[in-house]
Amino acid sequence: MSNKALQISENADNIAGTGYRPLALMTATEQRAIQDLVQNQKHREAVRAYYDKVQTNKDGYVVLKSLHNGITVNSLLRKQEWEQLDAAVVMAATKRMSGIMRYQELGLVTEINSIGVLVSQWNVASDVTEATVSVEGNTASEMDKVDYLLKGVTIPVIHKRFDISARMMAATRLSGSGVDTTNAEATARVVGESLESMLFLGSPVSLNGNPVYGLTTHPDINTGTATGDWGTIDNIYTDALRMITAASAANHFGNYEMWVANPQYLEMLEFYSDGSNSTALQRVESLPQIDAVHPSDWMTAGTVLLVQTTRDVSDIAITQTPTLVEWASPDGSMNHFKVVAIAAPRVKSDYSGKSGIVYYTGA
């Protein structure tokens, strides 16, 4: 699986917008080693390995490379300061992107290789009629061919800015307190939250009639009402079976993962009173069709989601995951920073409008 989840190694051709990133000189082997660290959720180690290769000028300031035209300039920050900010961005964003990161772990990612791609498109193919079965192979068979529908989703830019003045940076160095990462963390957190919210709820952004649907907002998903409140523990397993049945009826046979609102996830942790010493969560996850159950901050209380984890049901188009960039004010007294991401969920249905997603309310 390609790991653009929070890719640390430089990819200047594919990173969006104006601004600059630290210039790191690495071999292909060193880049792969950093990507392996990220894949194993060792984000701090990945940042540290990357900054071992970051270039500085003779005064110790980081050399930055333009993400637009490759021009190099000197940063306001020294290497340790840039590393502290980057680590803060990575850790803050990952905490708010559990759904996005799960999709990346499953390999449900389509990499977009240019910021010029404003709409990500895919084809949906029709079925063909059944094959002819006969004793003689020369029996005439029905002619048929696959038809295609072109679908698409707008790929928005998600971004948030903060500033650090040259004077405040000088004061920080004099005090020896290290660079303040509060703004970097807050900025990365809201960008990560926007990405995660988009996965479940979609976005109003649309270009040329290509909307951004979320897992709970696509018009073709299978919707229903829970058997009853999940505070009654027996309803939980019953609804899991009902949701599997609904997905199977739409010709999507698994495997699946479930996302549930936080209150319902807590209800799944309750133990049965039948002496089995098992929770509702354990029983649901024991179903052979369900690989995992996850809580989500972005689902409304009382809602439950079942998703077949295959690319024809949903994936995520990613041009750039949350990335910190820098540029200076014209007079050099202020350096501007922005966390930028470019991505969108691609929630799909088949040619006949059938979906591998089931969404229940009233749990």
Secondary structure as GFF3:
##gff-version 3
##sequence-region A 1 363
A	DSSP	three_ten_helix	12	14	.	.	.	ID=ss1
A	DSSP	beta_strand	20	22	.	.	.	ID=ss2
A	DSSP	alpha_helix	28	39	.	.	.	ID=ss3
A	DSSP	alpha_helix	43	51	.	.	.	ID=ss4
A	DSSP	beta_strand	61	66	.	.	.	ID=ss5
A	DSSP	beta_strand	72	78	.	.	.	ID=ss6
A	DSSP	alpha_helix	79	95	.	.	.	ID=ss7
A	DSSP	alpha_helix	98	105	.	.	.	ID=ss8
A	DSSP	beta_strand	109	111	.	.	.	ID=ss9
A	DSSP	beta_strand	119	125	.	.	.	ID=ss10
A	DSSP	beta_strand	148	154	.	.	.	ID=ss11
A	DSSP	beta_strand	157	165	.	.	.	ID=ss12
A	DSSP	alpha_helix	166	175	.	.	.	ID=ss13
A	DSSP	alpha_helix	182	201	.	.	.	ID=ss14
A	DSSP	beta_strand	203	207	.	.	.	ID=ss15
A	DSSP	beta_strand	210	212	.	.	.	ID=ss16
A	DSSP	beta_strand	222	225	.	.	.	ID=ss17
A	DSSP	alpha_helix	234	249	.	.	.	ID=ss18
A	DSSP	beta_strand	256	261	.	.	.	ID=ss19
A	DSSP	alpha_helix	262	268	.	.	.	ID=ss20
A	DSSP	alpha_helix	280	285	.	.	.	ID=ss21
A	DSSP	beta_strand	290	296	.	.	.	ID=ss22
A	DSSP	beta_strand	304	308	.	.	.	ID=ss23
A	DSSP	beta_strand	314	328	.	.	.	ID=ss24
A	DSSP	beta_strand	334	347	.	.	.	ID=ss25
A	DSSP	beta_strand	357	361	.	.	.	ID=ss26
###
